Amino acid sequence: MIIKLAINHLWFSYDSHEVLRDFCLDIGDGRIVSIVGPNGSGKSTLIKCIDRLLVPSSGEILVDRSDVMKMSRIELAQNIAYVPQNSLRVFPNSVFDVVLMGRRPYLGWRGGTRDEQVVWEMLQLLGLEDLAMSSFTELSGGQQQKVLIARALAQETGVILLDEPTSNLDIWHQIDVMDLLRNLVKQRDLTAIVAIHDLNMAARYSDTIVMMKKGKIVATGTPDTVMTAENLETVYSIRASVKIADEIPFIIPLSRISQKTMIGKSVPAGSRSGRNSGTWQHSYSGNGSRTDIGLSR
């Protein structure tokens, strides 16, 4: 089986507050994996640990069997690209120069012909070539997000991390960004790991969903196996109706459930391990056992 990214027994705390707890996860290549969960569940923290923006207290993260913690910053940038949650409006640069920053792992501060070719290729790929000389700060939020994705693609990595890529975007731009991401993953055999709040977007575009609560994995698998009313009640403390449209689950929130009612609730049996389309999906009990995503049997 081909493992693109492996996370082994990862722990992370902000001072005395544990955010990730003995987190284990294997991810295969060429797929979109969405990390979902309520505020404070550890989604963005996990993304930042993978990119070494945060340093875990213990555990290891492997990309193509190489330890992320032992890589230089240049080596890390050649293996993992990161698209931040915010659009970094402080950039005074042109769109071309922002995308050129993605070539930093391969050059000094002066780019060569090959690097300029890559930048133009990414601008054309994302339909941004007409904006190449525009100021990044003058673009709309949706355009800025696409520029940051182009910058990440210019790094030519196998793994791309996206932290809330659709936040602050209207519905048209949300679909535009997620359509783009899905097409790029298919065309370039990328592994995209996305921290996202929008459960319906996650259900529509993900190959695999990892549902988290309090730093642990509650359920993993295809959208139809993870996005169940039982899991939503356990993780989000809500009652919801889950409909199927075009073979994709669609969630309609109905009401909140009081925390007193949730005390003693366990992970529903419906989120346990299953097999779909030649891949294994497993749930995670929080005891340090592995969770394997999108790995050929």
N, C-alpha and C positions, 0 to 999 in steps of 0.2 A: 504494500500500500504506500501511496505517496503522501507524505506529511509536509506541508509547506511551512506551517507555524505550529510550534509546540510550546505550551505553557505548563510548567511543572511546579506544583506546590507553591504558588505565588502568595506572598503575604505583603500587605501594605497598610500602613497606619499614618494618619495625621495626628502627631503627638500620641496620645493614648487611645485615640478612636480608630478601631480597626475598620478598614474599608474593604479590603480584599482578604479572604480567609481561606488559605490552603486551596487556592484556585488552580484547577487543572483543566486543560483544554487542548485538543489536537484539531487542526483545521487542514483540510485538503486544499489543493490548488484549483484555480479557475472557477471561483464561486463568490457570491455575495453572502456574507454572514452578518446578520444584524444583531446587535446587542441591545436588548430592551429591558426595561424595568423602571420602577418608580424613582423619583428624585432620591439621591443618596444611596442608590443600590450599587454604585461603583462602576458604571458604564464608562464615563469619561476618564476616570482614574485608570481603568484597565487600558484604554487606548493610549494614555500618556505613559504608562509603564512600558508598554510594548515599544514605544518610540523613545524610551529612556528620558523623557521630559521629567518623569518622576522615577525615583530609584526605590524598588521594593526592598523590604527589610530582609526577605529571604525568598528562595525559589529561583527558577531560571526560565528564560525565554529563548527559544531556538528558532532561527529562520534557516531553512535548508540545512539543519543540523549544526549550525554555527551559533554560538552563544552571543546574544545581543550585548550582554554586559561586558564582554571582552573585546568588542569591536571598537575601533576608533570612530570618531564622529563622521569621518569621510566614508569609512566602510559601512557604517549604519545607514547613511544617506544613500548609498548605492544599493541597499537592500530593502529599505522601508521608506515610503513617502507618507507625509502627514498633511492632511487638509484640516486646518483648525476650525473651531466652531464659529468664530467671528471673522469678519472680512478684512481685518487689519487695515482700517481706513487711513492709517498713518503713512502708508506708502505714497511718496510723492512721485514715483516713477511712472514711466509709460507702461502700457500693458506688455509690450515686447520685453522690457527690462525685468518686469516681475516674473515672467515665464522663464527668462534667461537665468534667473536665480536658481532654478531647478537644475541647471547644469554645473552648479558650484562643486559637486563632488568629483567632477572630472577635469577641472581646469583651475587656473589662477583667476584673478579678477578680470583678466582680459580673455574674452571668448574667441574661439577659432571658427573656421568655416563650418566644420561638422556641428558645432554647438548651435550656430545660427540656423543651420538646416533643420535641426531637431526642433528648435523653437517655432519656426515657420510651419513645420509639419503639425505640431500640436495646435497651433492657432487655427490652421485650416481644418484639422480634425474636429475641433469644437466650434467652428464657424465664427471665429474671432478675428480673422485676418484683417477685416476692415477697421477694427478697433486697435490695431497694433500700436499706433502712435498716440492713441488717446491716453489721458491721464487715468491711472487706476482709481484715484479718489473721485473721479467724476462719473464713474459707472454706476448702474443700478446694482442692488444687492444680488440679483440673479446673475448679472454679468460678472460681478466680482467673484462670485462663487465658482463660475466656470473658468475664470482666469486662474484661480488658485488650484483647481483641478488640473488645468493645463500645466501649471508649474510643477505639480506633483508628477504628472506623466512624463515631463521632461527629464526627471531623475532616472527614468527607465528602470524602475524596480519591479520586483515580482509581487510585492505587497503594498497596498495603499490603505491607509487608515483615514477615516472620515468621522469627525466629531460633530454630530448634529448638522449634516450638510443642508437640510431643508429648513432649518430654523430661520425665522424672520423673512421667509419667502412666501409670496402668494401662491395659490394652488397651481397656476399655470407654470410658474418657475419651479415649483417643487417637482411636478411631473417632468418638466424639461431636464432638470438635473438628474433625476433618478433614471429616466430613459437613457440619458447619456451614459450614466455609470453602468447600467446593465449592458449596453452595447459594447462599451470599452472592455468590460470583463470578458465577454464572449470573444471579441475580436483579438484581444491581446493576452488571453489566458491569465488574467490577473486574479489575485486574491484580494477582495475588498472587504474590509472589516468596518462596519458602520455602527456607531452609537447613535441611536435615534429614539425619539419619544413617540412619534406618530406610528401607532400600531398598524393602522390600515396601510400606510405606505410600506412599512416593513413586511406585512403579509403579501403585498402585491409584488414586491421586487426582490425579495430574498430567496435564495436557495435554501438557506438554513437560518433559523432563529435561535438565539440563546437568550433565555429569559432569566433574569437575575433578581435576587432580593437579598439585601443586607450582605453584599459581598460574596454570595454563593450562587451557583447555578441551580435553578429550580427545575427547568426543563429545556431540552434542546430537540431539534428535529425540523422537519418541513413545516411550513406555516400552518397547514391544516392539522398537524398533530400537536402543535404548541399553542395555537390561538384557540383555546377552548374556554368555555364559560367557567369551568372548574379552576383552570390555571389563573384566569383573570381574577377570580375571587380570592385565591390564595395569595397572589403576588400584589395585586392592586387594591384589594379590599373593595371591589365593586361587583355589582350584579350587571351582567351584560348579556345581550343576545348576539350570538354569532351566526350570521347568515353566510351562504355560499353564493357567490356571483362569478360566473366565468371560471369556476373551479378554484376560486380564491376566497378565503375567509374574509368576511367583512364584519367589523365589530360595532355594535350599537350599544353604548353605555346606557344603563337604565337607572341605577341608583348607587349611592355609597353604602358601604356596610360599616357599622361602628366597630372600633377597635376591640371593644369588649366581646363582640360577637366572634371576632377572628381569633381570640385567644385559644390556643390548643389545636388550631387547624393544621393539618398536615398536608403534604403535597398529594394531590389526588392521584389515584391509581392510573387514570387516563393519560398521565404524562410520562409513564414508564417507557422503557426502551422499546423501539420498534424498528422495522426494516422497511425501507422504501427505495425503489428504483435502483437496486444493487448497491446501496450505501447503508452504513450502520448509523443509527442515531441512538444516543443514550441519554437518560436523565442522570442527575447528579444529586447525591444525597448529602453532600457537604462534608464527607468524611475523607476527602483527599483522593477518591477514586477518579479514574480518567473519564473524560468526556471526548468522544471521537466524532468529528464532523466531516462528512463528505469524503470518507476514505473508502477506497475500493476494497472489497472484501478479499 
